[in-house]
Amino acid sequence: KLPFPGKRHTKGKAARYEAKSVAEVSRGRIADVLLDLKRTYYEIYRLDRQIEATRETAELFRQLLASTKTAYATGQTTADTPLKAQVELSTLLNEEIKLKQERLTHLAHLKALLNRAGHDDVALPEDLEFPRLEASLDDIAAGALELRPELTSLAAMEERDRSKLTAARQGLLPDLSLGAEYNQRTDRQDAWTG
């Protein structure tokens, strides 16, 4: 039995588009993981800088608290001034604890993305250089539409579905059957039929 001419080609074309769609979905997932990795990395960097600024501010409030205690002891200020400085210092220390916890969460996420064990150390730079964006917003939008794997996958799936529709239409066409038969007859001459 031979399929009608073009049926196999159409089915193969649909399979190629299916494979292209799956490859693009895979490429999209890789891009998403890389984006998540970069976001987490920069978030840890931001938290490190914020913890550093909070520590410096807390040190300034410690100095302020010491001077307000001295001023209160000498009668130069009221009792609420050292108390306000102590409240602000406590608020900053609580903020530092919260930021450290948030950093630990992001660090655990980064280690999971890098497939590192929880006790493995991840080296982070002290300073980062942020890339300068030279392209215009329109160029970025056009590039995103052109290069986004999900859109390429959808286009491949559309072509696959068109090929499947063509294959379904071709399914209505009859297949060719070839055969040969040798007939032996007692009253007539032997014959081949096809």
CNS distance restraints for C-alpha pairs under 8 A (distance, minus, plus):
assign (resid   1 and name CA) (resid 175 and name CA) 6.80 0.50 0.50
assign (resid   1 and name CA) (resid 176 and name CA) 5.78 0.50 0.50
assign (resid   1 and name CA) (resid 177 and name CA) 4.36 0.50 0.50
assign (resid   1 and name CA) (resid 178 and name CA) 6.10 0.50 0.50
assign (resid   2 and name CA) (resid 175 and name CA) 5.84 0.50 0.50
assign (resid   2 and name CA) (resid 176 and name CA) 4.93 0.50 0.50
assign (resid   2 and name CA) (resid 177 and name CA) 5.96 0.50 0.50
assign (resid   2 and name CA) (resid 178 and name CA) 7.54 0.50 0.50
assign (resid   3 and name CA) (resid   7 and name CA) 6.41 0.50 0.50
assign (resid   3 and name CA) (resid   8 and name CA) 7.34 0.50 0.50
assign (resid   3 and name CA) (resid 174 and name CA) 7.78 0.50 0.50
assign (resid   3 and name CA) (resid 175 and name CA) 4.62 0.50 0.50
assign (resid   3 and name CA) (resid 176 and name CA) 6.05 0.50 0.50
assign (resid   4 and name CA) (resid 170 and name CA) 7.73 0.50 0.50
assign (resid   4 and name CA) (resid 173 and name CA) 6.74 0.50 0.50
assign (resid   4 and name CA) (resid 174 and name CA) 6.46 0.50 0.50
assign (resid   4 and name CA) (resid 175 and name CA) 4.82 0.50 0.50
assign (resid   4 and name CA) (resid 176 and name CA) 6.27 0.50 0.50
assign (resid   6 and name CA) (resid  10 and name CA) 6.16 0.50 0.50
assign (resid   7 and name CA) (resid  11 and name CA) 6.30 0.50 0.50
assign (resid   7 and name CA) (resid 167 and name CA) 6.11 0.50 0.50
assign (resid   7 and name CA) (resid 170 and name CA) 6.26 0.50 0.50
assign (resid   7 and name CA) (resid 171 and name CA) 7.60 0.50 0.50
assign (resid   8 and name CA) (resid  12 and name CA) 6.03 0.50 0.50
assign (resid   9 and name CA) (resid  13 and name CA) 6.09 0.50 0.50
assign (resid  10 and name CA) (resid  14 and name CA) 6.29 0.50 0.50
assign (resid  10 and name CA) (resid 163 and name CA) 5.85 0.50 0.50
assign (resid  10 and name CA) (resid 164 and name CA) 7.38 0.50 0.50
assign (resid  10 and name CA) (resid 166 and name CA) 7.00 0.50 0.50
assign (resid  10 and name CA) (resid 167 and name CA) 5.76 0.50 0.50
assign (resid  11 and name CA) (resid  15 and name CA) 6.30 0.50 0.50
assign (resid  11 and name CA) (resid 163 and name CA) 6.97 0.50 0.50
assign (resid  11 and name CA) (resid 164 and name CA) 6.83 0.50 0.50
assign (resid  11 and name CA) (resid 167 and name CA) 6.22 0.50 0.50
assign (resid  12 and name CA) (resid  16 and name CA) 6.19 0.50 0.50
assign (resid  13 and name CA) (resid  17 and name CA) 6.32 0.50 0.50
assign (resid  13 and name CA) (resid 160 and name CA) 7.30 0.50 0.50
assign (resid  13 and name CA) (resid 163 and name CA) 6.53 0.50 0.50
assign (resid  14 and name CA) (resid  18 and name CA) 6.16 0.50 0.50
assign (resid  14 and name CA) (resid 159 and name CA) 7.39 0.50 0.50
assign (resid  14 and name CA) (resid 160 and name CA) 4.49 0.50 0.50
assign (resid  14 and name CA) (resid 161 and name CA) 7.15 0.50 0.50
assign (resid  14 and name CA) (resid 162 and name CA) 7.94 0.50 0.50
assign (resid  14 and name CA) (resid 163 and name CA) 5.09 0.50 0.50
assign (resid  14 and name CA) (resid 164 and name CA) 5.99 0.50 0.50
assign (resid  15 and name CA) (resid  19 and name CA) 6.20 0.50 0.50
assign (resid  15 and name CA) (resid 160 and name CA) 7.19 0.50 0.50
assign (resid  16 and name CA) (resid  20 and name CA) 6.20 0.50 0.50
assign (resid  16 and name CA) (resid 160 and name CA) 7.83 0.50 0.50
assign (resid  17 and name CA) (resid  21 and name CA) 6.10 0.50 0.50
assign (resid  17 and name CA) (resid 156 and name CA) 5.22 0.50 0.50
assign (resid  17 and name CA) (resid 157 and name CA) 6.45 0.50 0.50
assign (resid  17 and name CA) (resid 159 and name CA) 6.47 0.50 0.50
assign (resid  17 and name CA) (resid 160 and name CA) 5.01 0.50 0.50
assign (resid  18 and name CA) (resid  22 and name CA) 6.30 0.50 0.50
assign (resid  18 and name CA) (resid 156 and name CA) 6.88 0.50 0.50
assign (resid  18 and name CA) (resid 157 and name CA) 6.34 0.50 0.50
assign (resid  18 and name CA) (resid 160 and name CA) 6.01 0.50 0.50
assign (resid  19 and name CA) (resid  23 and name CA) 6.15 0.50 0.50
assign (resid  20 and name CA) (resid  24 and name CA) 6.18 0.50 0.50
assign (resid  20 and name CA) (resid 153 and name CA) 6.98 0.50 0.50
assign (resid  20 and name CA) (resid 156 and name CA) 6.33 0.50 0.50
assign (resid  21 and name CA) (resid  25 and name CA) 6.25 0.50 0.50
assign (resid  21 and name CA) (resid 152 and name CA) 7.31 0.50 0.50
assign (resid  21 and name CA) (resid 153 and name CA) 4.24 0.50 0.50
assign (resid  21 and name CA) (resid 154 and name CA) 6.95 0.50 0.50
assign (resid  21 and name CA) (resid 155 and name CA) 7.95 0.50 0.50
assign (resid  21 and name CA) (resid 156 and name CA) 5.25 0.50 0.50
assign (resid  21 and name CA) (resid 157 and name CA) 5.91 0.50 0.50
assign (resid  22 and name CA) (resid  26 and name CA) 6.21 0.50 0.50
assign (resid  22 and name CA) (resid 153 and name CA) 7.08 0.50 0.50
assign (resid  23 and name CA) (resid  27 and name CA) 6.16 0.50 0.50
assign (resid  23 and name CA) (resid 153 and name CA) 7.83 0.50 0.50
assign (resid  24 and name CA) (resid  28 and name CA) 6.07 0.50 0.50
assign (resid  24 and name CA) (resid 149 and name CA) 5.01 0.50 0.50
assign (resid  24 and name CA) (resid 150 and name CA) 6.53 0.50 0.50
assign (resid  24 and name CA) (resid 152 and name CA) 6.52 0.50 0.50
assign (resid  24 and name CA) (resid 153 and name CA) 5.15 0.50 0.50
assign (resid  25 and name CA) (resid  29 and name CA) 6.30 0.50 0.50
assign (resid  25 and name CA) (resid 149 and name CA) 6.29 0.50 0.50
assign (resid  25 and name CA) (resid 150 and name CA) 6.01 0.50 0.50
assign (resid  25 and name CA) (resid 153 and name CA) 6.15 0.50 0.50
assign (resid  26 and name CA) (resid  30 and name CA) 6.34 0.50 0.50
assign (resid  27 and name CA) (resid  31 and name CA) 6.25 0.50 0.50
assign (resid  27 and name CA) (resid 149 and name CA) 6.22 0.50 0.50
assign (resid  28 and name CA) (resid  32 and name CA) 6.17 0.50 0.50
assign (resid  28 and name CA) (resid 148 and name CA) 7.24 0.50 0.50
assign (resid  28 and name CA) (resid 149 and name CA) 4.95 0.50 0.50
assign (resid  28 and name CA) (resid 150 and name CA) 6.14 0.50 0.50
assign (resid  29 and name CA) (resid  33 and name CA) 6.23 0.50 0.50
assign (resid  30 and name CA) (resid  34 and name CA) 6.24 0.50 0.50
assign (resid  31 and name CA) (resid  35 and name CA) 6.11 0.50 0.50
assign (resid  32 and name CA) (resid  36 and name CA) 6.13 0.50 0.50
assign (resid  33 and name CA) (resid  37 and name CA) 6.06 0.50 0.50
assign (resid  33 and name CA) (resid 113 and name CA) 7.53 0.50 0.50
assign (resid  34 and name CA) (resid  38 and name CA) 6.19 0.50 0.50
assign (resid  35 and name CA) (resid  39 and name CA) 6.13 0.50 0.50
assign (resid  36 and name CA) (resid  40 and name CA) 6.08 0.50 0.50
assign (resid  37 and name CA) (resid  41 and name CA) 6.10 0.50 0.50
assign (resid  37 and name CA) (resid 110 and name CA) 6.46 0.50 0.50
assign (resid  37 and name CA) (resid 113 and name CA) 6.53 0.50 0.50
assign (resid  38 and name CA) (resid  42 and name CA) 6.17 0.50 0.50
assign (resid  39 and name CA) (resid  43 and name CA) 5.97 0.50 0.50
assign (resid  40 and name CA) (resid  44 and name CA) 6.20 0.50 0.50
assign (resid  40 and name CA) (resid 106 and name CA) 6.17 0.50 0.50
assign (resid  40 and name CA) (resid 107 and name CA) 7.79 0.50 0.50
assign (resid  40 and name CA) (resid 109 and name CA) 7.42 0.50 0.50
assign (resid  40 and name CA) (resid 110 and name CA) 6.21 0.50 0.50
assign (resid  41 and name CA) (resid  45 and name CA) 6.37 0.50 0.50
assign (resid  41 and name CA) (resid 110 and name CA) 6.98 0.50 0.50
assign (resid  42 and name CA) (resid  46 and name CA) 6.10 0.50 0.50
assign (resid  43 and name CA) (resid  47 and name CA) 6.13 0.50 0.50
assign (resid  43 and name CA) (resid 106 and name CA) 7.41 0.50 0.50
assign (resid  44 and name CA) (resid  48 and name CA) 6.11 0.50 0.50
assign (resid  44 and name CA) (resid 103 and name CA) 5.91 0.50 0.50
assign (resid  44 and name CA) (resid 106 and name CA) 6.39 0.50 0.50
assign (resid  44 and name CA) (resid 107 and name CA) 6.94 0.50 0.50
assign (resid  45 and name CA) (resid  49 and name CA) 6.41 0.50 0.50
assign (resid  45 and name CA) (resid 124 and name CA) 7.82 0.50 0.50
assign (resid  46 and name CA) (resid  50 and name CA) 6.16 0.50 0.50
assign (resid  47 and name CA) (resid  51 and name CA) 5.99 0.50 0.50
assign (resid  47 and name CA) (resid  99 and name CA) 6.58 0.50 0.50
assign (resid  47 and name CA) (resid 100 and name CA) 7.87 0.50 0.50
assign (resid  47 and name CA) (resid 102 and name CA) 7.88 0.50 0.50
assign (resid  47 and name CA) (resid 103 and name CA) 6.22 0.50 0.50
assign (resid  48 and name CA) (resid  52 and name CA) 6.15 0.50 0.50
assign (resid  48 and name CA) (resid 103 and name CA) 7.66 0.50 0.50
assign (resid  49 and name CA) (resid  53 and name CA) 6.22 0.50 0.50
assign (resid  50 and name CA) (resid  54 and name CA) 6.07 0.50 0.50
assign (resid  50 and name CA) (resid  99 and name CA) 7.76 0.50 0.50
assign (resid  51 and name CA) (resid  55 and name CA) 6.13 0.50 0.50
assign (resid  51 and name CA) (resid  96 and name CA) 5.90 0.50 0.50
assign (resid  51 and name CA) (resid  99 and name CA) 6.43 0.50 0.50
assign (resid  51 and name CA) (resid 100 and name CA) 7.28 0.50 0.50
assign (resid  52 and name CA) (resid  56 and name CA) 6.33 0.50 0.50
assign (resid  53 and name CA) (resid  57 and name CA) 6.15 0.50 0.50
assign (resid  54 and name CA) (resid  58 and name CA) 6.02 0.50 0.50
assign (resid  54 and name CA) (resid  92 and name CA) 6.48 0.50 0.50
assign (resid  54 and name CA) (resid  93 and name CA) 7.97 0.50 0.50
assign (resid  54 and name CA) (resid  95 and name CA) 7.61 0.50 0.50
assign (resid  54 and name CA) (resid  96 and name CA) 6.32 0.50 0.50
assign (resid  55 and name CA) (resid  59 and name CA) 6.18 0.50 0.50
assign (resid  55 and name CA) (resid  92 and name CA) 7.93 0.50 0.50
assign (resid  55 and name CA) (resid  93 and name CA) 7.98 0.50 0.50
assign (resid  55 and name CA) (resid  96 and name CA) 7.25 0.50 0.50
assign (resid  56 and name CA) (resid  60 and name CA) 6.40 0.50 0.50
assign (resid  57 and name CA) (resid  61 and name CA) 6.30 0.50 0.50
assign (resid  57 and name CA) (resid  92 and name CA) 7.70 0.50 0.50
assign (resid  58 and name CA) (resid  62 and name CA) 6.15 0.50 0.50
assign (resid  58 and name CA) (resid  89 and name CA) 5.80 0.50 0.50
assign (resid  58 and name CA) (resid  92 and name CA) 5.97 0.50 0.50
assign (resid  58 and name CA) (resid  93 and name CA) 6.98 0.50 0.50
assign (resid  59 and name CA) (resid  63 and name CA) 6.40 0.50 0.50
assign (resid  60 and name CA) (resid  64 and name CA) 6.16 0.50 0.50
assign (resid  61 and name CA) (resid  65 and name CA) 5.85 0.50 0.50
assign (resid  61 and name CA) (resid  85 and name CA) 6.49 0.50 0.50
assign (resid  61 and name CA) (resid  86 and name CA) 7.92 0.50 0.50
assign (resid  61 and name CA) (resid  88 and name CA) 7.37 0.50 0.50
assign (resid  61 and name CA) (resid  89 and name CA) 5.77 0.50 0.50
assign (resid  62 and name CA) (resid  66 and name CA) 6.23 0.50 0.50
assign (resid  62 and name CA) (resid  89 and name CA) 6.88 0.50 0.50
assign (resid  63 and name CA) (resid  67 and name CA) 6.26 0.50 0.50
assign (resid  64 and name CA) (resid  68 and name CA) 6.04 0.50 0.50
assign (resid  64 and name CA) (resid  85 and name CA) 6.87 0.50 0.50
assign (resid  65 and name CA) (resid  69 and name CA) 6.07 0.50 0.50
assign (resid  65 and name CA) (resid  82 and name CA) 5.70 0.50 0.50
assign (resid  65 and name CA) (resid  85 and name CA) 5.39 0.50 0.50
assign (resid  65 and name CA) (resid  86 and name CA) 6.41 0.50 0.50
assign (resid  66 and name CA) (resid  70 and name CA) 6.29 0.50 0.50
assign (resid  67 and name CA) (resid  71 and name CA) 6.08 0.50 0.50
assign (resid  68 and name CA) (resid  72 and name CA) 5.96 0.50 0.50
assign (resid  68 and name CA) (resid  77 and name CA) 7.50 0.50 0.50
assign (resid  68 and name CA) (resid  81 and name CA) 6.45 0.50 0.50
assign (resid  68 and name CA) (resid  82 and name CA) 5.14 0.50 0.50
assign (resid  68 and name CA) (resid  85 and name CA) 7.84 0.50 0.50
assign (resid  69 and name CA) (resid  73 and name CA) 6.05 0.50 0.50
assign (resid  69 and name CA) (resid  82 and name CA) 5.66 0.50 0.50
assign (resid  70 and name CA) (resid  74 and name CA) 6.28 0.50 0.50
assign (resid  71 and name CA) (resid  75 and name CA) 6.16 0.50 0.50
assign (resid  71 and name CA) (resid  76 and name CA) 5.03 0.50 0.50
assign (resid  71 and name CA) (resid  77 and name CA) 5.78 0.50 0.50
assign (resid  72 and name CA) (resid  76 and name CA) 5.70 0.50 0.50
assign (resid  72 and name CA) (resid  77 and name CA) 4.99 0.50 0.50
assign (resid  72 and name CA) (resid  78 and name CA) 6.15 0.50 0.50
assign (resid  72 and name CA) (resid  79 and name CA) 6.37 0.50 0.50
assign (resid  72 and name CA) (resid  81 and name CA) 7.96 0.50 0.50
assign (resid  72 and name CA) (resid  82 and name CA) 7.45 0.50 0.50
assign (resid  77 and name CA) (resid  81 and name CA) 6.88 0.50 0.50
assign (resid  79 and name CA) (resid  83 and name CA) 6.76 0.50 0.50
assign (resid  80 and name CA) (resid  84 and name CA) 6.02 0.50 0.50
assign (resid  81 and name CA) (resid  85 and name CA) 6.37 0.50 0.50
assign (resid  82 and name CA) (resid  86 and name CA) 6.12 0.50 0.50
assign (resid  83 and name CA) (resid  87 and name CA) 6.21 0.50 0.50
assign (resid  84 and name CA) (resid  88 and name CA) 6.24 0.50 0.50
assign (resid  85 and name CA) (resid  89 and name CA) 6.11 0.50 0.50
assign (resid  86 and name CA) (resid  90 and name CA) 6.11 0.50 0.50
assign (resid  87 and name CA) (resid  91 and name CA) 6.16 0.50 0.50
assign (resid  88 and name CA) (resid  92 and name CA) 6.22 0.50 0.50
assign (resid  89 and name CA) (resid  93 and name CA) 6.21 0.50 0.50
assign (resid  90 and name CA) (resid  94 and name CA) 6.14 0.50 0.50
assign (resid  91 and name CA) (resid  95 and name CA) 6.14 0.50 0.50
assign (resid  92 and name CA) (resid  96 and name CA) 6.19 0.50 0.50
assign (resid  93 and name CA) (resid  97 and name CA) 6.36 0.50 0.50
assign (resid  94 and name CA) (resid  98 and name CA) 6.24 0.50 0.50
assign (resid  95 and name CA) (resid  99 and name CA) 6.12 0.50 0.50
assign (resid  96 and name CA) (resid 100 and name CA) 6.12 0.50 0.50
assign (resid  97 and name CA) (resid 101 and name CA) 6.29 0.50 0.50
assign (resid  98 and name CA) (resid 102 and name CA) 6.24 0.50 0.50
assign (resid  99 and name CA) (resid 103 and name CA) 6.07 0.50 0.50
assign (resid 100 and name CA) (resid 104 and name CA) 6.21 0.50 0.50
assign (resid 101 and name CA) (resid 105 and name CA) 6.35 0.50 0.50
assign (resid 102 and name CA) (resid 106 and name CA) 6.34 0.50 0.50
assign (resid 103 and name CA) (resid 107 and name CA) 5.95 0.50 0.50
assign (resid 104 and name CA) (resid 108 and name CA) 6.09 0.50 0.50
assign (resid 105 and name CA) (resid 109 and name CA) 6.34 0.50 0.50
assign (resid 106 and name CA) (resid 110 and name CA) 6.10 0.50 0.50
assign (resid 107 and name CA) (resid 111 and name CA) 6.17 0.50 0.50
assign (resid 108 and name CA) (resid 112 and name CA) 6.19 0.50 0.50
assign (resid 108 and name CA) (resid 118 and name CA) 6.93 0.50 0.50
assign (resid 109 and name CA) (resid 113 and name CA) 6.22 0.50 0.50
assign (resid 110 and name CA) (resid 114 and name CA) 6.19 0.50 0.50
assign (resid 111 and name CA) (resid 115 and name CA) 5.85 0.50 0.50
assign (resid 111 and name CA) (resid 116 and name CA) 4.93 0.50 0.50
assign (resid 111 and name CA) (resid 117 and name CA) 6.83 0.50 0.50
assign (resid 111 and name CA) (resid 118 and name CA) 6.87 0.50 0.50
assign (resid 111 and name CA) (resid 122 and name CA) 7.44 0.50 0.50
assign (resid 112 and name CA) (resid 116 and name CA) 6.08 0.50 0.50
assign (resid 112 and name CA) (resid 117 and name CA) 7.70 0.50 0.50
assign (resid 116 and name CA) (resid 120 and name CA) 6.27 0.50 0.50
assign (resid 135 and name CA) (resid 139 and name CA) 6.09 0.50 0.50
assign (resid 135 and name CA) (resid 140 and name CA) 6.54 0.50 0.50
assign (resid 136 and name CA) (resid 140 and name CA) 6.34 0.50 0.50
assign (resid 137 and name CA) (resid 141 and name CA) 6.17 0.50 0.50
assign (resid 138 and name CA) (resid 142 and name CA) 6.11 0.50 0.50
assign (resid 139 and name CA) (resid 143 and name CA) 6.04 0.50 0.50
assign (resid 140 and name CA) (resid 144 and name CA) 6.07 0.50 0.50
assign (resid 141 and name CA) (resid 145 and name CA) 6.30 0.50 0.50
assign (resid 142 and name CA) (resid 146 and name CA) 6.14 0.50 0.50
assign (resid 143 and name CA) (resid 147 and name CA) 5.84 0.50 0.50
assign (resid 144 and name CA) (resid 148 and name CA) 5.46 0.50 0.50
assign (resid 145 and name CA) (resid 151 and name CA) 7.17 0.50 0.50
assign (resid 146 and name CA) (resid 151 and name CA) 7.87 0.50 0.50
assign (resid 146 and name CA) (resid 152 and name CA) 7.93 0.50 0.50
assign (resid 147 and name CA) (resid 151 and name CA) 7.89 0.50 0.50
assign (resid 147 and name CA) (resid 152 and name CA) 7.49 0.50 0.50
assign (resid 148 and name CA) (resid 152 and name CA) 6.62 0.50 0.50
assign (resid 149 and name CA) (resid 153 and name CA) 5.97 0.50 0.50
assign (resid 150 and name CA) (resid 154 and name CA) 6.18 0.50 0.50
assign (resid 151 and name CA) (resid 155 and name CA) 6.27 0.50 0.50
assign (resid 152 and name CA) (resid 156 and name CA) 6.24 0.50 0.50
assign (resid 153 and name CA) (resid 157 and name CA) 6.12 0.50 0.50
assign (resid 154 and name CA) (resid 158 and name CA) 6.14 0.50 0.50
assign (resid 155 and name CA) (resid 159 and name CA) 6.34 0.50 0.50
assign (resid 156 and name CA) (resid 160 and name CA) 6.06 0.50 0.50
assign (resid 157 and name CA) (resid 161 and name CA) 6.11 0.50 0.50
assign (resid 158 and name CA) (resid 162 and name CA) 6.28 0.50 0.50
assign (resid 159 and name CA) (resid 163 and name CA) 6.20 0.50 0.50
assign (resid 160 and name CA) (resid 164 and name CA) 6.14 0.50 0.50
assign (resid 161 and name CA) (resid 165 and name CA) 6.09 0.50 0.50
assign (resid 162 and name CA) (resid 166 and name CA) 6.23 0.50 0.50
assign (resid 163 and name CA) (resid 167 and name CA) 6.09 0.50 0.50
assign (resid 164 and name CA) (resid 168 and name CA) 6.06 0.50 0.50
assign (resid 165 and name CA) (resid 169 and name CA) 6.25 0.50 0.50
assign (resid 166 and name CA) (resid 170 and name CA) 6.12 0.50 0.50
assign (resid 167 and name CA) (resid 171 and name CA) 6.06 0.50 0.50
assign (resid 168 and name CA) (resid 172 and name CA) 7.10 0.50 0.50
assign (resid 169 and name CA) (resid 173 and name CA) 7.57 0.50 0.50
assign (resid 178 and name CA) (resid 194 and name CA) 7.16 0.50 0.50
assign (resid 179 and name CA) (resid 194 and name CA) 5.45 0.50 0.50
assign (resid 180 and name CA) (resid 192 and name CA) 6.97 0.50 0.50
assign (resid 180 and name CA) (resid 193 and name CA) 5.71 0.50 0.50
assign (resid 180 and name CA) (resid 194 and name CA) 4.38 0.50 0.50
assign (resid 181 and name CA) (resid 192 and name CA) 5.59 0.50 0.50
assign (resid 181 and name CA) (resid 193 and name CA) 5.14 0.50 0.50
assign (resid 181 and name CA) (resid 194 and name CA) 6.19 0.50 0.50
assign (resid 182 and name CA) (resid 190 and name CA) 7.45 0.50 0.50
assign (resid 182 and name CA) (resid 191 and name CA) 5.86 0.50 0.50
assign (resid 182 and name CA) (resid 192 and name CA) 4.47 0.50 0.50
assign (resid 182 and name CA) (resid 193 and name CA) 6.34 0.50 0.50
assign (resid 183 and name CA) (resid 190 and name CA) 5.67 0.50 0.50
assign (resid 183 and name CA) (resid 191 and name CA) 5.15 0.50 0.50
assign (resid 183 and name CA) (resid 192 and name CA) 6.08 0.50 0.50
assign (resid 183 and name CA) (resid 193 and name CA) 7.52 0.50 0.50
assign (resid 184 and name CA) (resid 189 and name CA) 7.39 0.50 0.50
assign (resid 184 and name CA) (resid 190 and name CA) 4.61 0.50 0.50
assign (resid 184 and name CA) (resid 191 and name CA) 6.61 0.50 0.50
assign (resid 185 and name CA) (resid 189 and name CA) 6.36 0.50 0.50
assign (resid 185 and name CA) (resid 190 and name CA) 5.68 0.50 0.50
